[in-house]
Amino acid sequence: MKEINNQQAESQNVKYWDEIAPIHYESYDIESLRQGKSHIDEIQQRELYPIQDKTLLHLQCHIGTDTLSLARDGATVTGIDFSEKSIEVANQLKKELNIPATFIHSNVYDLKDQLNEQFDIVYTSQGVLSWLKDLQQWAATIAHFLKEGGTFYIMEIHPTYYIFETNAQQEMQIQYPYFHQKHPTFWDDDIGDYSARDYVPQNKTYEWTWSMSDIINALIQNGLKIEFINEYDKLFYKGLEGMVQDKKGWWFHPKYQGMIPFTFTLKATKN
Ligand SMILES: C[S@@+](CC[C@H](N)C(=O)[O-])C[C@H]1O[C@@H](n2cnc3c(N)ncnc32)[C@H](O)[C@@H]1O
């Protein structure tokens, strides 16, 4: 593992996300958006909706596919991301699909300098927390941007998922620590991208490990009241060798179905 300070790690990650944003414009399912569909799955719809006429802040919106889906489903949306290229692609998509949305190029941690508004909903999902260097500041940002009585909602990869690798027999083996480490993990492998499988990113990344208690306590300590936490044995992408996809697009590991949580959702309110 290469040791580096959090600021340097974050700057390296920006390079990676800038590199991958135009690639994701090709590999994310933009066609279904063109056909008028929403990318928000049935779990999120059941747990978060209705969002009609609600103002919604989407943290770490990437190329805006989910943000624009949330707008299509009725919310007035603002998406923010620290990758300038991601925001460029999001604005391009917004124009192409003719969906109203505001996109802001900003780090989550600097957003107070750029945005002076409070929202009914703060939303974030699917591949966000491992990129964050500080969960206390993240939760403080969420609390800051929520109106009194507003809702925070997250659907995210479960912290338990990150401890596993699969071996040649496609058995899951514990490989990584569950608990937060002093330094982020450096990923310098030559594995294809999670969405564009044939594309091996040039820029390598650093990721932070956060346990379930780190996530929940950060929210509670910043004044949010947890309404529910749910856990699911499926994932939105093929995260491990041996996973298979069901008709709705979720990825399961047949050997471990019903045994290990891969995704969690959480809803909290600001009172
Ligand atoms: C996996 S993507 C977002 C997930 C989204 N569901 C998607 O796939 O479109 C993670 C995003 O987080 C952004 N990001 C990471 N750290 C950030 C930070 N500190 N502030 C703002 N954006 C950040 C990256 O630029 C990237 O676009």
PDBQT file of the ligand as one rigid body, heavy atoms in Angstrom, charges set to zero:
ROOT
HETATM    1  C1  LIG A 301     -19.686   6.007  -8.580  1.00  0.00    +0.000 C 
HETATM    2  S1  LIG A 301     -19.884   7.697  -8.935  1.00  0.00    +0.000 S 
HETATM    3  C2  LIG A 301     -21.466   8.185  -8.408  1.00  0.00    +0.000 C 
HETATM    4  C3  LIG A 301     -22.459   7.179  -8.369  1.00  0.00    +0.000 C 
HETATM    5  C4  LIG A 301     -23.620   7.350  -9.291  1.00  0.00    +0.000 C 
HETATM    6  N1  LIG A 301     -24.598   6.431  -8.811  1.00  0.00    +0.000 N 
HETATM    7  C5  LIG A 301     -23.272   7.003 -10.707  1.00  0.00    +0.000 C 
HETATM    8  O1  LIG A 301     -22.771   5.906 -10.966  1.00  0.00    +0.000 OA
HETATM    9  O2  LIG A 301     -23.506   7.798 -11.593  1.00  0.00    +0.000 OA
HETATM   10  C6  LIG A 301     -18.942   8.546  -7.711  1.00  0.00    +0.000 C 
HETATM   11  C7  LIG A 301     -18.871  10.059  -7.979  1.00  0.00    +0.000 C 
HETATM   12  O3  LIG A 301     -18.422  10.702  -6.796  1.00  0.00    +0.000 OA
HETATM   13  C8  LIG A 301     -17.695  11.857  -7.184  1.00  0.00    +0.000 C 
HETATM   14  N2  LIG A 301     -16.947  12.288  -6.004  1.00  0.00    +0.000 N 
HETATM   15  C9  LIG A 301     -16.053  11.570  -5.291  1.00  0.00    +0.000 A 
HETATM   16  N3  LIG A 301     -15.629  12.271  -4.223  1.00  0.00    +0.000 NA
HETATM   17  C10 LIG A 301     -16.273  13.474  -4.263  1.00  0.00    +0.000 A 
HETATM   18  C11 LIG A 301     -16.259  14.627  -3.440  1.00  0.00    +0.000 A 
HETATM   19  N4  LIG A 301     -15.471  14.707  -2.368  1.00  0.00    +0.000 N 
HETATM   20  N5  LIG A 301     -17.062  15.659  -3.777  1.00  0.00    +0.000 NA
HETATM   21  C12 LIG A 301     -17.846  15.602  -4.883  1.00  0.00    +0.000 A 
HETATM   22  N6  LIG A 301     -17.893  14.544  -5.712  1.00  0.00    +0.000 NA
HETATM   23  C13 LIG A 301     -17.116  13.484  -5.403  1.00  0.00    +0.000 A 
HETATM   24  C14 LIG A 301     -16.879  11.369  -8.372  1.00  0.00    +0.000 C 
HETATM   25  O4  LIG A 301     -16.402  12.420  -9.173  1.00  0.00    +0.000 OA
HETATM   26  C15 LIG A 301     -17.901  10.468  -9.080  1.00  0.00    +0.000 C 
HETATM   27  O5  LIG A 301     -18.549  11.186 -10.101  1.00  0.00    +0.000 OA
ENDROOT
TORSDOF 0
